[in-house]
Amino acid sequence: MLAVKDEAGGLSFLVHPDLRKYVREEDRDYLDSLLEDFSERAKLDSEALFQQLCSLAVGPLIPCQVGELLAEYPQLMELSARFVLV
């Protein structure tokens, strides 16, 4: 998953199009619920959600790279070109 801030401060989420292949069946409902929650919370306070996601240390989602500019991460930028908006 990739959380992307736009110039206006809005937050969008991009995921690998085959995400469901990589998530165990018993965890899919939880992940779907989590992504839905992220989308709703991003509308209310995108900056607080972004900061929370950047600082996760436990749980099913742990950031492997955190930054403000996607262009600073060429490998991630290339991979994310295939991602889709959730």
N, C-alpha and C positions, 0 to 999 in steps of 0.2 A: 504494500500500500504506500502511496505517496500523497502527502498532504501538501497542497500548493496554495500559496497566498497570491491573490492578484493585487494590482496596483491600488485598488480601492480598499484593500484590507480584507476582502472576502476570502473564504477558505473553501477549497474544493478537494475532493478525494479521488484519486485515480488508483485503480487496482489492475493487476495482471488479468487479462481476459480469461485465463484458465484457472483463476484463483480457487474455484471450487474443487478442482482436481487435487490441489495440494492441502486441502483441509479435510480432516477426518469427518466422515458422515455425521457422527454424533456431535461434532462441534459446529456444524454448518448453521444451525438455527441460532446459536449464540453469536457467531460471526455476523450473520445477517442482521440480527438485532443491534449489535454493536455499531455496524456501519450506518444503520438507520439513525441510531442515537447520535452518532458523530455529525451526520448531516443536519439534524435538528439543532444540535448545540452550536454548530457553526453559524447558523442563522442568528442565534441569540448573542453569542460572545465568541467570535472566531479567534480573537487573540488569546483568550484564556484557554480555549481548547487546544490551540497550537502549542502553547507553552506546556500544557499538561502532556500532550503527545510527545513532545521533545524530551521530557524528563522521565518517561516511564522506565521503571527498572525491574518490574515483575509483571507477571500475567501473560496472556496469550500474544500480545503485541509489544515488542521491545524494539525501539529504534536502533538500526545499525549505523545510520548516518543521519546527522542533523545539521541543517544549515538553512540560510535564508535565500541563497541564490542557486538554483538548480544548475546553472551554467558552470558552477565551480566543481561539479561532479560529473565529468563527461561520461563515465560508464553508466551511471544512474540515468543520465539524460538520454542516452541511447536506448537503454532498456525501457524507460518510461514512454518512449515514443509509441510503444505497442499497448500501453495501458488504456483503460476505458474509464469514463467518469461514472461514479456511483451516486 
